[in-house]
Amino acid sequence: MTAEVVPIPRKKPTLDPMLALTANGMNAVNSVILDRMQSEIPLIPALAGHLISGGGKRLRPMLTLAGAELVGYTGDRHYKLAAAVEFIHTATLLHDDVVDGSDLRRGKAAANIIYGNPATVLVGDFLFSRSFELMTEDGSLKVLKILSGASAIIAEGEVDQLTAQRQIETSEERYLGIIGAKTAALFAAASRIAAVVGECDDAQERALDDYGRNLGVAFQLVDDAIDYDSDAAEMGKDQGDDFREGKMTLPVILAYSRGTESERKFWKNAISGIKADDAALQEAISLIDKYNAVEDTRERARHFASRAVDAISIFPDSKARAAMAEAAHFAVARGY
Amino acid sequence: MTAEVVPIPRKKPTLDPMLALTANGMNAVNSVILDRMQSEIPLIPALAGHLISGGGKRLRPMLTLAGAELVGYTGDRHYKLAAAVEFIHTATLLHDDVVDGSDLRRGKAAANIIYGNPATVLVGDFLFSRSFELMTEDGSLKVLKILSGASAIIAEGEVDQLTAQRQIETSEERYLGIIGAKTAALFAAASRIAAVVGECDDAQERALDDYGRNLGVAFQLVDDAIDYDSDAAEMGKDQGDDFREGKMTLPVILAYSRGTESERKFWKNAISGIKADDAALQEAISLIDKYNAVEDTRERARHFASRAVDAISIFPDSKARAAMAEAAHFAVARGY
């Protein structure tokens, strides 16, 4: 097997090949999701459904399905497992909305705003439990190990992010550690379990893990860039949320480290919350522009996307591999 | 094997035989707990340790150990699994404190008061994930099925309780359904998994499940009674919390259903939160006294404790069985 170079496509990359590749499978996954979010307690499907039917891209379960295509798996175990992955993600989003006190999620009122924090926390717990029920039904201890490990790492990353909040001294390395845990761990696990159901060898399993992990980092970097990109076309949550919450993301880290003394003073006041009003947000965006920090964040994302693409080059060329590669380029190009 | 009648002890029942029975094992469990609550993110062991070292009785892991003694299991798998049970319970308590907005837990400031809601939610998620890691390491899919199922049911019970909050019309049947889910499901699972590691037959597995479930109901009933018992010796959380939160528990359900028209009007206003100040709490306690609702709640608990004791009568008489029976009587006599 030779590593082939996958050229960066000239035209604007899209998620379309990935969507086409996984369309049938995603119908099966969505059936599992709808079926298993049910409960005799009506508030549970109502609250879960608010988020689940709220138009997320379901990228993570899609990775499991695409990975299964890539490795030539022809069974149906991955539908349930992909639904388990999406449940973990949904539980995390619900808890994040409580943690961040979000008003909006995917352009709609966040679940916590409509249903309150208590129910939002508990329905997150329910979905989390359901995801482990689904995995247990599948019966692979290897999958359980991968996803329980990823879940613990996600929680660690979220706590770490909380600890770094309002701390202007947060370094790029620490930030990469945080997003590697809070975002990329689930991308990696979602991809990796495709290799497990496909009974791949260790190298292939690692390759899928690497693909997912690097894609996850690229994805989060661009998400964080978009929050400061005045031209952003794609924005679900309120722009400037990260800024108002004093969340340390790469655009801020770069602008701060490249800034003058007086600019650094501005950042300290802004991130610590002393002065983080709309005027400060405008100032922040203009400083980030000045140092090209949004574009350079995308450049960092491009690096991780390339690593993702190269990771799966050990697999023979296929529709699946091309779709997964384009998805990585799409992750970087989003919001342009 | 003949069913033997275990007489209700004359002297005041204690947890001492249970504590003696499980003392060595609990050391092993506590080591696993301390070891596996660690993380490179210092906030995680700090917050988890605040609750874990806060002097809970660790009744649930104790049930796993006692059950293992009862069935003559001599291995060491149950230590890790008992720690997993305690992690699930701890995660639930952390989330409960956020859900209820608690100030106190086990007589100390609740974790959410010291560390804030965001970190408390996330560390709960971490412990929950860790519990599934521990189970996966053990490798029994049967245990995973029991505990993931119980976790989903706990979350359902908590949501159901939230839905019943401030609803004076909540019936005793619905209340029993709620505590059966939010409390007794984990007691049942903790006991049942002892039969799984002990490779018992189905009848023995069900017997341990029944023991735990009935004990859990008795335990919760008495907890709820204590909250309105002016003579209560044992109170970790603020007395009257349930009242102020408009939580529907059996003492209120009984006093309401037995009350006069004007008393029912009082209860409606109190539980709905229109008038739930200290004077109202005193009035509530005196109405509950008037209708003997604390003692009758204990009487209901006594019924479930008896069912718990009888459930394990299929096992031969042993120190373990006697300790478990006394624990059930203790559950009823607590707080006298």
Interface residues (C-beta under 8 A of the other chain):
Chain A: S39 E40 I41 P42 L43 I44 A91 T92 H95 V98 V99 D100 N117 P118 A119 V121 L122 V123 G124 D125 F126 F128 S129 R130 F132 E133 M135 T136 E137 G139 L141 L144 K145 S148 G149 S151 A152 I154 A155 E156 E158 V159 D160 L162 T163
Chain B: S39 E40 I41 P42 L43 I44 A91 T92 H95 V98 V99 D100 N117 P118 A119 V121 L122 V123 D125 F126 F128 S129 R130 F132 E133 M135 T136 E137 G139 L141 L144 K145 S148 G149 S151 A152 I154 A155 E156 E158 V159 D160 L162 T163
